[in-house]
């Protein structure tokens, strides 16, 4: 009858019925300071993908709750980070100095 379902699993044997993020979208502006800042404060339910854009003139650094400028993933000024990150993963950012203007786009 031409009807088809795609079935995917990850390394942890979790099953994905749909490989695309196509349910909802949420955008958030976040002020990232020299203290680890959660991106965003509340995750989009069912999040499958996240984009983090650094609009500041200085780099920011991404990681877990213990992120620092010494151990975090550096996102250059104007740079964008993009990855498949579920809503149960807490992503933090920290600025080297001052307050950075950061935009977060989540897809579920």
C-alpha positions, 0 to 999 in steps of 0.5 A, a space after each residue: 500500500 506504499 505506507 512506510 515507517 522509519 525506525 531509528 535507535 541510538 547507541 543506548 538502544 532508544 528508539 526514535 520513530 521519526 528522525 526529524 525534528 518537526 513538532 515544535 520550535 522555541 527561541 530564547 535570548 540568554 544573557 551569559 555572564 562569567 557564572 555558568 548559565 543554563 541554556 535555556 533556563 527551561 528546555 523545550 519538551 521533546 527537544 531533539 536539536 539545539 543551536 546556540 549562537 554567540 552574538 557577542 564580540 568575545 567568545 563564550 564556552 559551552 559545557 556542563 554545570 562546571 564549565 569554565 573558560 579553561 575546560 569549555 567548548 569555545 564558541 567564537 564571536 559570531 559563531 554557532 554551535 549545533 547538535 542533537 541534544 535531548 531535553 534531559 541534557 543541561 547545557 551551560 555557557 560562560 563568558 570570559 568577561 562581562 555579559 554575552 548576548 546568546 541566542 538559543 534555538 531548540 527543535 522538537 
